[in-house]
Amino acid sequence: SSGNMAYVIFADQVIKPRFECKNIYEMTSELAKRMGVEQKFTEGRTQEEWMRHLYQQSVQAIPALPDFDTFRQQGIFKQRDPEQHHVAYKSFREDPLANPLETPSGKIEIYSAALADIAAKWQLEKEDIIDPLPVYAAGFENYDDPLASRYPLQLTGFHFKGRVHSTYGNVDVLKAACRQEMWINPMDAAQRGITNGDMIRIFNDRGEVQIAAKVTPRMMPGVVALGEGAWYTPDSKRIDRAGSINVLTSQRPSPLAKGNPSHTNLVQVAKV
């Protein structure tokens, strides 16, 4: 699912697993078994039993859904809004007291009490800022970092149109139609003798990537961008030739989500 979609697709198995291949649920269940917590993890259900159990909860919320086997056979279910449009938080807007939001106050919050509580209780590094208000926080590896003297460009990641994260990143026709490139401002490119389409090096202490440059005023000076999800393809010198932003990304987790900080990386760029 992604965003406010009015349909759901059953992504069924195309072929049975070959040889000893296991799905993610089987892998994690085996790990849980060896750690002595298999029953707590699986609750006695296989992957398909979990799918059926969770689907039934959706049926209770959306009675128009067909039964599991029918949905699996037809492959897609579309729901039509009788009013032909969707209004965000409609029930809350009509009666906020009867339909509170899932926030501590039940309202839309500018000041987040939940984030304030997290910030007060979690042990955070100096540059890890969790603020209950929507304020700017430079974060780690920012433009003011001493490391910027060696790596003056801020590398940020973005969702690429030719993939869903890394899914479909191996499809040749998509790679040909949507070439992986690093976006760079014309002023930063000119300082480095880079023109549109040139092969460039993107590097820092963590690694190096070599791909083509896309020179565009859509990037602000001092910032470069690389679509996330490209499949790591190193050569004999461990230089990635596919444009994987993970090669250049810190393993330090982001402050709140504890995820991949692919918007916070200092790099240098040079023409090959």
GROMACS elastic network, one bead per residue, 0.5 to 0.9 nm:
[ bonds ]
;  ai    aj funct       b0    kb
    1     4     6  0.84048   500
    1     5     6  0.71508   500
    1     7     6  0.86883   500
    1     8     6  0.71462   500
    1     9     6  0.85382   500
    2     5     6  0.66564   500
    4    86     6  0.87014   500
    5     8     6  0.76724   500
    6    77     6  0.85564   500
    6    78     6  0.59010   500
    6    79     6  0.53522   500
    6    80     6  0.69114   500
    6    81     6  0.82223   500
    7    76     6  0.70515   500
    7    77     6  0.54768   500
    7    79     6  0.59284   500
    7    80     6  0.87460   500
    8    75     6  0.85187   500
    8    76     6  0.57419   500
    8    77     6  0.54171   500
    8    78     6  0.66333   500
    8    79     6  0.87024   500
    9    71     6  0.86978   500
    9    72     6  0.88432   500
    9    75     6  0.57979   500
    9    77     6  0.66015   500
    9    78     6  0.88217   500
   10    71     6  0.72313   500
   10    72     6  0.59989   500
   10    73     6  0.87105   500
   10    74     6  0.84093   500
   10    76     6  0.60604   500
   10    77     6  0.85708   500
   11    14     6  0.89675   500
   11    72     6  0.85378   500
   11    75     6  0.75438   500
   12    72     6  0.74254   500
   12    75     6  0.80724   500
   13    16     6  0.69603   500
   13    17     6  0.89821   500
   15    18     6  0.82583   500
   17    20     6  0.74274   500
   17    21     6  0.55583   500
   17    22     6  0.69122   500
   17    23     6  0.81988   500
   18    21     6  0.57487   500
   18    22     6  0.87335   500
   19    22     6  0.89950   500
   22    25     6  0.80336   500
   22    26     6  0.58850   500
   22    27     6  0.63362   500
   23    26     6  0.53709   500
   23    27     6  0.63496   500
   23    28     6  0.88434   500
   24    27     6  0.50488   500
   24    28     6  0.61825   500
   24    29     6  0.84389   500
   25    28     6  0.52531   500
   25    29     6  0.59561   500
   25    30     6  0.85370   500
   25    42     6  0.89373   500
   25    46     6  0.82843   500
   25    47     6  0.63654   500
   26    29     6  0.50202   500
   26    30     6  0.61278   500
   26    31     6  0.86378   500
   26    46     6  0.83917   500
   26    47     6  0.77874   500
   27    30     6  0.52216   500
   27    31     6  0.63573   500
   27    32     6  0.87196   500
   28    32     6  0.61061   500
   28    33     6  0.85315   500
   28    41     6  0.86711   500
   29    33     6  0.60945   500
   29    34     6  0.87039   500
   29    37     6  0.88921   500
   29    38     6  0.61752   500
   29    39     6  0.89973   500
   29    41     6  0.70263   500
   29    42     6  0.67377   500
   30    34     6  0.63522   500
   30    35     6  0.86521   500
   30    38     6  0.75517   500
   31    34     6  0.52357   500
   31    35     6  0.62675   500
   31    36     6  0.87018   500
   31    37     6  0.87602   500
   31    38     6  0.79724   500
   32    36     6  0.61361   500
   32    37     6  0.51076   500
   32    39     6  0.82599   500
   32    40     6  0.84902   500
   32    41     6  0.66230   500
   32    42     6  0.85388   500
   33    36     6  0.51082   500
   33    37     6  0.57907   500
   33    39     6  0.79034   500
   33    41     6  0.87128   500
   34    37     6  0.76975   500
   34    38     6  0.77571   500
   35    38     6  0.75196   500
   36    39     6  0.82849   500
   37    40     6  0.53630   500
   37    41     6  0.61736   500
   37    42     6  0.86888   500
   38    41     6  0.51190   500
   38    42     6  0.59887   500
   38    43     6  0.77889   500
   38    44     6  0.83718   500
   39    42     6  0.53438   500
   39    43     6  0.50424   500
   39    44     6  0.59273   500
   39    45     6  0.88785   500
   40    43     6  0.53566   500
   40    44     6  0.81679   500
   41    44     6  0.82772   500
   42    45     6  0.54378   500
   42    46     6  0.71203   500
   42    47     6  0.86238   500
   42    50     6  0.86994   500
   43    46     6  0.88364   500
   45    48     6  0.78534   500
   45    49     6  0.54146   500
   45    50     6  0.59756   500
   46    49     6  0.50644   500
   46    50     6  0.62342   500
   46    51     6  0.86448   500
   47    50     6  0.51514   500
   47    51     6  0.62668   500
   47    52     6  0.87795   500
   48    52     6  0.61868   500
   48    53     6  0.84856   500
   49    52     6  0.51245   500
   49    53     6  0.60498   500
   49    54     6  0.85778   500
   50    54     6  0.60118   500
   50    55     6  0.82772   500
   51    54     6  0.53212   500
   51    55     6  0.59108   500
   51    56     6  0.85034   500
   51    68     6  0.89358   500
   52    55     6  0.50212   500
   52    56     6  0.60905   500
   52    57     6  0.87733   500
   52    68     6  0.66235   500
   53    56     6  0.52723   500
   53    57     6  0.67034   500
   54    57     6  0.51495   500
   54    58     6  0.66052   500
   54    59     6  0.88804   500
   55    58     6  0.50012   500
   55    59     6  0.63257   500
   55    60     6  0.88141   500
   55    67     6  0.86541   500
   55    68     6  0.69629   500
   56    60     6  0.64039   500
   56    61     6  0.87800   500
   56    67     6  0.80570   500
   56    68     6  0.77170   500
   57    60     6  0.51650   500
   57    61     6  0.65239   500
   57    62     6  0.86706   500
   58    61     6  0.50186   500
   58    62     6  0.58912   500
   58    63     6  0.80697   500
   58    65     6  0.78993   500
   59    63     6  0.51100   500
   59    64     6  0.72816   500
   59    65     6  0.56048   500
   59    66     6  0.76846   500
   59    67     6  0.77909   500
   60    63     6  0.56657   500
   60    65     6  0.87929   500
   62    65     6  0.59401   500
   63    66     6  0.80211   500
   64    79     6  0.80789   500
   65    68     6  0.85752   500
   65    71     6  0.79025   500
   65    77     6  0.72988   500
   65    78     6  0.89596   500
   65    79     6  0.86100   500
   66    69     6  0.81507   500
   66    70     6  0.60467   500
   66    71     6  0.57837   500
   66    77     6  0.81549   500
   67    70     6  0.54350   500
   67    71     6  0.61711   500
   67    72     6  0.86435   500
   68    71     6  0.51794   500
   68    72     6  0.61086   500
   68    73     6  0.86808   500
   69    73     6  0.61978   500
   69    74     6  0.87102   500
   70    73     6  0.51358   500
   70    74     6  0.62163   500
   70    75     6  0.83742   500
   71    74     6  0.52393   500
   71    75     6  0.57397   500
   71    76     6  0.66223   500
   71    77     6  0.70614   500
   72    75     6  0.51953   500
   72    76     6  0.78853   500
   73    76     6  0.86447   500
   74    77     6  0.78589   500
   80    83     6  0.85654   500
   80    84     6  0.72418   500
   81    85     6  0.62549   500
   81    86     6  0.72203   500
   82    85     6  0.79221   500
   83    86     6  0.77457   500
   86    90     6  0.83540   500
   87    90     6  0.53640   500
   88    91     6  0.86055   500
   88    92     6  0.89084   500
   88    93     6  0.86732   500
   89    92     6  0.52595   500
   89    93     6  0.60921   500
   89    94     6  0.86517   500
   89   101     6  0.84704   500
   90    93     6  0.51517   500
   90    94     6  0.62021   500
   90    95     6  0.86810   500
   91    94     6  0.51285   500
   91    95     6  0.61342   500
   91    96     6  0.74268   500
   91    98     6  0.84557   500
   91    99     6  0.61264   500
   91   100     6  0.87753   500
   92    95     6  0.52297   500
   92    97     6  0.77082   500
   92    98     6  0.75723   500
   92   100     6  0.60742   500
   92   101     6  0.70588   500
   92   107     6  0.86168   500
   93    96     6  0.58050   500
   93    99     6  0.83630   500
   94    98     6  0.89966   500
   94    99     6  0.84241   500
   95    98     6  0.55334   500
   95    99     6  0.60219   500
   95   100     6  0.82168   500
   96    99     6  0.51209   500
   96   100     6  0.53603   500
   96   101     6  0.80203   500
   96   106     6  0.79788   500
   96   107     6  0.75517   500
   97   100     6  0.57862   500
   97   106     6  0.82231   500
   99   106     6  0.83019   500
  100   103     6  0.80455   500
  100   105     6  0.81858   500
  100   107     6  0.63605   500
  101   104     6  0.84282   500
  101   105     6  0.79343   500
  101   107     6  0.56567   500
  101   108     6  0.72689   500
  102   105     6  0.81586   500
  102   106     6  0.58315   500
  102   107     6  0.79761   500
  103   107     6  0.64450   500
  103   108     6  0.75444   500
  103   109     6  0.76829   500
  103   112     6  0.83026   500
  103   113     6  0.82878   500
  103   114     6  0.76672   500
  104   107     6  0.78565   500
  104   109     6  0.89340   500
  104   112     6  0.83922   500
  104   113     6  0.67227   500
  104   114     6  0.69442   500
  105   108     6  0.79980   500
  105   109     6  0.76698   500
  105   113     6  0.82583   500
  106   109     6  0.84963   500
  109   112     6  0.57389   500
  109   113     6  0.82036   500
  110   132     6  0.80822   500
  110   133     6  0.64967   500
  110   134     6  0.76397   500
  111   114     6  0.89580   500
  111   115     6  0.84886   500
  111   116     6  0.83118   500
  111   131     6  0.89029   500
  111   132     6  0.53267   500
  111   133     6  0.51131   500
  111   134     6  0.79987   500
  112   115     6  0.53312   500
  112   116     6  0.62840   500
  112   117     6  0.87328   500
  112   131     6  0.83207   500
  112   133     6  0.65994   500
  113   117     6  0.61863   500
  113   118     6  0.86857   500
  113   132     6  0.65845   500
  114   117     6  0.52059   500
  114   118     6  0.63804   500
  114   119     6  0.87433   500
  114   132     6  0.76566   500
  115   119     6  0.60546   500
  115   120     6  0.85370   500
  115   130     6  0.68179   500
  115   131     6  0.65628   500
  115   132     6  0.50270   500
  115   133     6  0.85762   500
  115   256     6  0.89451   500
  116   119     6  0.51247   500
  116   120     6  0.62120   500
  116   121     6  0.87513   500
  116   130     6  0.77577   500
  116   131     6  0.66006   500
  116   133     6  0.87002   500
  117   120     6  0.51723   500
  117   121     6  0.62757   500
  117   122     6  0.85361   500
  117   132     6  0.86262   500
  118   121     6  0.52575   500
  118   122     6  0.57463   500
  118   130     6  0.77755   500
  118   256     6  0.86770   500
  119   122     6  0.57243   500
  119   123     6  0.81150   500
  119   124     6  0.80093   500
  119   129     6  0.79805   500
  119   130     6  0.56142   500
  119   131     6  0.69431   500
  119   132     6  0.80502   500
  120   123     6  0.83309   500
  124   127     6  0.80022   500
  124   128     6  0.57739   500
  124   129     6  0.77120   500
  124   130     6  0.87556   500
  124   255     6  0.73770   500
  125   128     6  0.51857   500
  125   129     6  0.82476   500
  125   255     6  0.84143   500
  126   129     6  0.76747   500
  126   140     6  0.88591   500
  127   137     6  0.84908   500
  127   138     6  0.78347   500
  127   139     6  0.52468   500
  127   140     6  0.54973   500
  127   255     6  0.87521   500
  128   137     6  0.86171   500
  128   139     6  0.61334   500
  128   140     6  0.72830   500
  128   254     6  0.76424   500
  128   255     6  0.52029   500
  128   256     6  0.83988   500
  129   137     6  0.65163   500
  129   138     6  0.85865   500
  129   139     6  0.69029   500
  129   255     6  0.66510   500
  129   256     6  0.84167   500
  130   133     6  0.88114   500
  130   137     6  0.86336   500
  130   255     6  0.68391   500
  130   256     6  0.67003   500
  131   134     6  0.70147   500
  131   135     6  0.70830   500
  131   137     6  0.86711   500
  132   135     6  0.84755   500
  138   141     6  0.82450   500
  138   142     6  0.58453   500
  138   143     6  0.80301   500
  138   144     6  0.83517   500
  139   142     6  0.62106   500
  139   255     6  0.88595   500
  139   264     6  0.75019   500
  140   145     6  0.76763   500
  140   264     6  0.68063   500
  140   265     6  0.83906   500
  141   144     6  0.78955   500
  141   145     6  0.57610   500
  141   146     6  0.87057   500
  141   147     6  0.73558   500
  141   148     6  0.78928   500
  141   154     6  0.81803   500
  141   264     6  0.59512   500
  141   265     6  0.58800   500
  141   266     6  0.59905   500
  142   145     6  0.53756   500
  142   147     6  0.86757   500
  142   148     6  0.76662   500
  142   154     6  0.70883   500
  142   264     6  0.68370   500
  142   265     6  0.76042   500
  142   266     6  0.71501   500
  143   146     6  0.84456   500
  143   147     6  0.86155   500
  143   148     6  0.61449   500
  143   152     6  0.71784   500
  143   153     6  0.77204   500
  143   154     6  0.68878   500
  143   222     6  0.84096   500
  143   266     6  0.79475   500
  144   147     6  0.83224   500
  144   148     6  0.69026   500
  145   148     6  0.55207   500
  145   149     6  0.81402   500
  145   266     6  0.89457   500
  146   149     6  0.60183   500
  146   150     6  0.82189   500
  147   150     6  0.56999   500
  147   151     6  0.61568   500
  147   152     6  0.77393   500
  147   266     6  0.75237   500
  148   153     6  0.72732   500
  148   154     6  0.86004   500
  148   266     6  0.66145   500
  148   267     6  0.80987   500
  149   152     6  0.58439   500
  150   204     6  0.85157   500
  150   266     6  0.87442   500
  150   267     6  0.80339   500
  150   268     6  0.72870   500
  151   154     6  0.81255   500
  151   203     6  0.83047   500
  151   204     6  0.67513   500
  151   266     6  0.53711   500
  151   269     6  0.83685   500
  152   222     6  0.70579   500
  152   223     6  0.88331   500
  152   266     6  0.64277   500
  152   267     6  0.63323   500
  152   268     6  0.61315   500
  152   269     6  0.89660   500
  153   188     6  0.89020   500
  153   221     6  0.86066   500
  153   222     6  0.50396   500
  153   223     6  0.54409   500
  153   224     6  0.65941   500
  153   265     6  0.82511   500
  153   266     6  0.55608   500
  153   267     6  0.52523   500
  153   268     6  0.58968   500
  153   269     6  0.77714   500
  154   222     6  0.62388   500
  154   224     6  0.60998   500
  154   225     6  0.82559   500
  154   263     6  0.80627   500
  154   264     6  0.69054   500
  154   265     6  0.57928   500
  154   267     6  0.63752   500
  154   268     6  0.86817   500
  155   222     6  0.88480   500
  155   223     6  0.59689   500
  155   225     6  0.54735   500
  155   226     6  0.72696   500
  155   245     6  0.88570   500
  155   248     6  0.87059   500
  155   249     6  0.89406   500
  155   262     6  0.78300   500
  155   263     6  0.63556   500
  155   264     6  0.65377   500
  155   265     6  0.51225   500
  155   266     6  0.59059   500
  155   267     6  0.64057   500
  156   223     6  0.73663   500
  156   224     6  0.63789   500
  156   226     6  0.64769   500
  156   227     6  0.84251   500
  156   245     6  0.87923   500
  156   262     6  0.60332   500
  156   264     6  0.62938   500
  156   265     6  0.68871   500
  157   160     6  0.89228   500
  157   224     6  0.87184   500
  157   225     6  0.55864   500
  157   226     6  0.50856   500
  157   227     6  0.53426   500
  157   228     6  0.55601   500
  157   245     6  0.71897   500
  157   262     6  0.54769   500
  157   263     6  0.53838   500
  157   264     6  0.86589   500
  158   225     6  0.71451   500
  158   226     6  0.65425   500
  158   228     6  0.57911   500
  158   262     6  0.85209   500
  158   263     6  0.82218   500
  159   162     6  0.88889   500
  159   163     6  0.78524   500
  159   164     6  0.74731   500
  159   165     6  0.67218   500
  159   226     6  0.89465   500
  159   227     6  0.57194   500
  159   228     6  0.59271   500
  159   229     6  0.79058   500
  160   163     6  0.58135   500
  160   164     6  0.73041   500
  160   165     6  0.74407   500
  160   178     6  0.86567   500
  160   180     6  0.85435   500
  160   226     6  0.85569   500
  160   227     6  0.50025   500
  160   228     6  0.65227   500
  160   229     6  0.77023   500
  161   164     6  0.76540   500
  161   178     6  0.73185   500
  161   227     6  0.86154   500
  162   168     6  0.74900   500
  162   169     6  0.74402   500
  162   174     6  0.58337   500
  162   175     6  0.70231   500
  162   177     6  0.79160   500
  162   178     6  0.55889   500
  162   179     6  0.82618   500
  162   180     6  0.87756   500
  163   166     6  0.60785   500
  163   167     6  0.57174   500
  163   168     6  0.53156   500
  163   169     6  0.57148   500
  163   174     6  0.80480   500
  163   228     6  0.88614   500
  163   229     6  0.71774   500
  163   230     6  0.82811   500
  164   167     6  0.50882   500
  164   168     6  0.68372   500
  164   169     6  0.80454   500
  164   229     6  0.75589   500
  165   168     6  0.83781   500
  165   169     6  0.80725   500
  165   227     6  0.88920   500
  165   228     6  0.63641   500
  165   230     6  0.79130   500
  166   169     6  0.52425   500
  166   170     6  0.83827   500
  166   228     6  0.75441   500
  166   230     6  0.59215   500
  166   231     6  0.67352   500
  167   170     6  0.77481   500
  167   229     6  0.76029   500
  167   230     6  0.89896   500
  168   171     6  0.54165   500
  168   172     6  0.89803   500
  168   174     6  0.77095   500
  168   175     6  0.89240   500
  169   172     6  0.82742   500
  169   174     6  0.77610   500
  169   175     6  0.72166   500
  169   229     6  0.70180   500
  169   230     6  0.58985   500
  169   231     6  0.62386   500
  170   174     6  0.81994   500
  170   175     6  0.74991   500
  170   230     6  0.84790   500
  170   231     6  0.72582   500
  171   174     6  0.54919   500
  171   175     6  0.62706   500
  171   176     6  0.87689   500
  172   175     6  0.50455   500
  172   176     6  0.61232   500
  172   177     6  0.85855   500
  173   176     6  0.50958   500
  173   177     6  0.61200   500
  173   178     6  0.84468   500
  174   177     6  0.50365   500
  174   178     6  0.57448   500
  174   179     6  0.80236   500
  175   178     6  0.51849   500
  175   179     6  0.54553   500
  175   180     6  0.73041   500
  176   179     6  0.57856   500
  176   180     6  0.89957   500
  178   181     6  0.89555   500
  179   212     6  0.86642   500
  180   211     6  0.74002   500
  180   212     6  0.75048   500
  180   226     6  0.78411   500
  180   227     6  0.71112   500
  180   230     6  0.77386   500
  180   242     6  0.73114   500
  180   243     6  0.64771   500
  181   197     6  0.84059   500
  181   211     6  0.61882   500
  181   212     6  0.51250   500
  181   213     6  0.54549   500
  181   214     6  0.58832   500
  181   225     6  0.85847   500
  181   226     6  0.66655   500
  181   227     6  0.77086   500
  181   243     6  0.72899   500
  182   200     6  0.86200   500
  182   202     6  0.86148   500
  182   211     6  0.71716   500
  182   212     6  0.64805   500
  182   214     6  0.57145   500
  182   215     6  0.82909   500
  182   224     6  0.68147   500
  182   225     6  0.56409   500
  182   227     6  0.76937   500
  182   243     6  0.79769   500
  183   213     6  0.61335   500
  183   215     6  0.59228   500
  183   216     6  0.66036   500
  183   218     6  0.84063   500
  183   219     6  0.68437   500
  183   223     6  0.86737   500
  183   224     6  0.55079   500
  183   225     6  0.50450   500
  183   226     6  0.65403   500
  184   187     6  0.84498   500
  184   188     6  0.67234   500
  184   189     6  0.63971   500
  184   213     6  0.70219   500
  184   214     6  0.61718   500
  184   215     6  0.50406   500
  184   216     6  0.60368   500
  184   217     6  0.77690   500
  184   218     6  0.83098   500
  184   219     6  0.59110   500
  184   220     6  0.80357   500
  184   221     6  0.78549   500
  184   222     6  0.84649   500
  184   223     6  0.69797   500
  184   225     6  0.69271   500
  185   188     6  0.54103   500
  185   189     6  0.61461   500
  185   190     6  0.86603   500
  185   214     6  0.85710   500
  185   215     6  0.57625   500
  185   216     6  0.53075   500
  185   217     6  0.52275   500
  185   218     6  0.70717   500
  185   219     6  0.50193   500
  185   220     6  0.60022   500
  185   221     6  0.55274   500
  185   222     6  0.77224   500
  185   223     6  0.74929   500
  185   224     6  0.73247   500
  186   190     6  0.59509   500
  186   191     6  0.86091   500
  186   194     6  0.85588   500
  186   195     6  0.82570   500
  186   196     6  0.89775   500
  186   215     6  0.56096   500
  186   216     6  0.60389   500
  186   217     6  0.61774   500
  186   219     6  0.84801   500
  186   221     6  0.80341   500
  187   190     6  0.51377   500
  187   191     6  0.63377   500
  187   192     6  0.88499   500
  187   217     6  0.86754   500
  187   221     6  0.67213   500
  187   222     6  0.89525   500
  188   191     6  0.52978   500
  188   192     6  0.66591   500
  188   193     6  0.88891   500
  188   194     6  0.84334   500
  188   221     6  0.62771   500
  188   222     6  0.68477   500
  188   223     6  0.86485   500
  189   192     6  0.52674   500
  189   193     6  0.61432   500
  189   195     6  0.66430   500
  189   196     6  0.85946   500
  189   213     6  0.87588   500
  189   215     6  0.68344   500
  189   269     6  0.88200   500
  189   270     6  0.88988   500
  190   194     6  0.58014   500
  190   195     6  0.73438   500
  191   194     6  0.76901   500
  192   269     6  0.77852   500
  192   270     6  0.62232   500
  192   271     6  0.69291   500
  193   270     6  0.82602   500
  193   271     6  0.70250   500
  194   197     6  0.84575   500
  194   198     6  0.63118   500
  194   199     6  0.85173   500
  194   200     6  0.79057   500
  194   213     6  0.76871   500
  194   215     6  0.81467   500
  194   270     6  0.77441   500
  194   271     6  0.60495   500
  195   198     6  0.57288   500
  195   213     6  0.74071   500
  195   214     6  0.80462   500
  195   215     6  0.66495   500
  196   212     6  0.79780   500
  196   213     6  0.57151   500
  196   214     6  0.51983   500
  196   216     6  0.82660   500
  197   200     6  0.89299   500
  197   212     6  0.53043   500
  197   213     6  0.50882   500
  197   214     6  0.60180   500
  197   215     6  0.78232   500
  198   211     6  0.82462   500
  198   212     6  0.53669   500
  198   213     6  0.55078   500
  198   214     6  0.81421   500
  198   271     6  0.70469   500
  198   272     6  0.79497   500
  199   210     6  0.66942   500
  199   211     6  0.53953   500
  199   213     6  0.62423   500
  199   270     6  0.88907   500
  199   271     6  0.62479   500
  199   272     6  0.57070   500
  200   209     6  0.81832   500
  200   210     6  0.54937   500
  200   211     6  0.57005   500
  200   212     6  0.58581   500
  200   213     6  0.63515   500
  200   269     6  0.67700   500
  200   270     6  0.55826   500
  201   208     6  0.67392   500
  201   209     6  0.58098   500
  201   211     6  0.69836   500
  201   212     6  0.87398   500
  201   268     6  0.80313   500
  201   269     6  0.54985   500
  201   270     6  0.51686   500
  201   271     6  0.60889   500
  201   272     6  0.59823   500
  202   207     6  0.84398   500
  202   208     6  0.56281   500
  202   209     6  0.51407   500
  202   210     6  0.62637   500
  202   211     6  0.81722   500
  202   248     6  0.81874   500
  202   267     6  0.65419   500
  202   268     6  0.58940   500
  202   270     6  0.68273   500
  203   206     6  0.75380   500
  203   207     6  0.57322   500
  203   209     6  0.63537   500
  203   210     6  0.86379   500
  203   247     6  0.88109   500
  203   248     6  0.68189   500
  203   266     6  0.88301   500
  203   267     6  0.55301   500
  203   268     6  0.55810   500
  203   269     6  0.65463   500
  203   270     6  0.86077   500
  204   207     6  0.57533   500
  204   208     6  0.66867   500
  204   248     6  0.65796   500
  204   265     6  0.87506   500
  204   266     6  0.71265   500
  204   267     6  0.50998   500
  204   268     6  0.64825   500
  205   208     6  0.83632   500
  205   248     6  0.80465   500
  205   267     6  0.85715   500
  206   247     6  0.66333   500
  206   248     6  0.56020   500
  206   249     6  0.73878   500
  206   250     6  0.76480   500
  207   238     6  0.80611   500
  207   239     6  0.71723   500
  207   240     6  0.83137   500
  207   247     6  0.55259   500
  207   248     6  0.56344   500
  207   249     6  0.88138   500
  208   238     6  0.79491   500
  208   239     6  0.53438   500
  208   240     6  0.63730   500
  208   241     6  0.89637   500
  208   247     6  0.67238   500
  208   248     6  0.68247   500
  209   234     6  0.86852   500
  209   239     6  0.57188   500
  209   241     6  0.60342   500
  209   242     6  0.74695   500
  209   243     6  0.58192   500
  209   244     6  0.71714   500
  209   245     6  0.80570   500
  209   247     6  0.72429   500
  209   248     6  0.78493   500
  210   239     6  0.70912   500
  210   240     6  0.63227   500
  210   241     6  0.52928   500
  210   242     6  0.74406   500
  210   243     6  0.67509   500
  210   272     6  0.79306   500
  211   240     6  0.85780   500
  211   241     6  0.62267   500
  211   242     6  0.67547   500
  211   243     6  0.60520   500
  212   243     6  0.89432   500
  215   218     6  0.87394   500
  215   219     6  0.84908   500
  216   219     6  0.62089   500
  217   220     6  0.68813   500
  217   221     6  0.85444   500
  219   222     6  0.84657   500
  219   223     6  0.65071   500
  219   224     6  0.67161   500
  219   225     6  0.77949   500
  220   223     6  0.57909   500
  220   224     6  0.79835   500
  221   224     6  0.81039   500
  224   267     6  0.88449   500
  225   263     6  0.87360   500
  226   243     6  0.73845   500
  226   244     6  0.81588   500
  226   245     6  0.65145   500
  227   230     6  0.73863   500
  227   243     6  0.80027   500
  227   244     6  0.81275   500
  227   245     6  0.73373   500
  228   243     6  0.83898   500
  228   244     6  0.67567   500
  228   245     6  0.58780   500
  228   246     6  0.78867   500
  228   262     6  0.79993   500
  229   232     6  0.88036   500
  229   243     6  0.87223   500
  229   244     6  0.66117   500
  229   245     6  0.75302   500
  229   246     6  0.83725   500
  230   233     6  0.87376   500
  230   242     6  0.62464   500
  230   243     6  0.59182   500
  230   245     6  0.74573   500
  230   246     6  0.88263   500
  231   242     6  0.63754   500
  231   243     6  0.76642   500
  231   244     6  0.60756   500
  232   240     6  0.61908   500
  232   241     6  0.75887   500
  232   242     6  0.60918   500
  232   243     6  0.72949   500
  232   244     6  0.53689   500
  232   245     6  0.87524   500
  232   246     6  0.81964   500
  232   247     6  0.79306   500
  233   238     6  0.84691   500
  233   239     6  0.79993   500
  233   240     6  0.51571   500
  233   241     6  0.55187   500
  233   242     6  0.55029   500
  233   243     6  0.82083   500
  233   244     6  0.79434   500
  234   237     6  0.73328   500
  234   239     6  0.50324   500
  234   241     6  0.59555   500
  234   242     6  0.78691   500
  235   238     6  0.51539   500
  235   239     6  0.55048   500
  235   240     6  0.64492   500
  235   241     6  0.71403   500
  236   239     6  0.74592   500
  237   240     6  0.87392   500
  239   247     6  0.88810   500
  240   243     6  0.64721   500
  240   244     6  0.68934   500
  240   247     6  0.74955   500
  241   244     6  0.80555   500
  243   246     6  0.88323   500
  243   247     6  0.84889   500
  244   247     6  0.59155   500
  244   248     6  0.79187   500
  245   248     6  0.55106   500
  245   249     6  0.62918   500
  245   262     6  0.72095   500
  246   250     6  0.79434   500
  246   251     6  0.89521   500
  246   260     6  0.85836   500
  246   262     6  0.74344   500
  247   250     6  0.85667   500
  248   262     6  0.84902   500
  248   265     6  0.70317   500
  248   266     6  0.84637   500
  248   267     6  0.77213   500
  249   252     6  0.86585   500
  249   260     6  0.77994   500
  249   261     6  0.68296   500
  249   262     6  0.57620   500
  249   263     6  0.84672   500
  249   264     6  0.76544   500
  249   265     6  0.59653   500
  249   266     6  0.88067   500
  250   253     6  0.78740   500
  250   260     6  0.78230   500
  250   261     6  0.67316   500
  250   262     6  0.76960   500
  250   264     6  0.80162   500
  250   265     6  0.69606   500
  251   260     6  0.70869   500
  251   261     6  0.76651   500
  252   258     6  0.84448   500
  252   259     6  0.85282   500
  252   260     6  0.76547   500
  252   261     6  0.72108   500
  253   256     6  0.85700   500
  253   257     6  0.79261   500
  253   259     6  0.51821   500
  253   260     6  0.58042   500
  253   261     6  0.61720   500
  254   257     6  0.60457   500
  254   259     6  0.52106   500
  254   260     6  0.63232   500
  254   261     6  0.53079   500
  255   258     6  0.57349   500
  255   259     6  0.80909   500
  255   261     6  0.89854   500
  256   259     6  0.80206   500
  257   260     6  0.86783   500
  258   261     6  0.84401   500
  259   262     6  0.88946   500
  260   263     6  0.86375   500
  261   264     6  0.57084   500
  261   265     6  0.78184   500
  262   265     6  0.67231   500
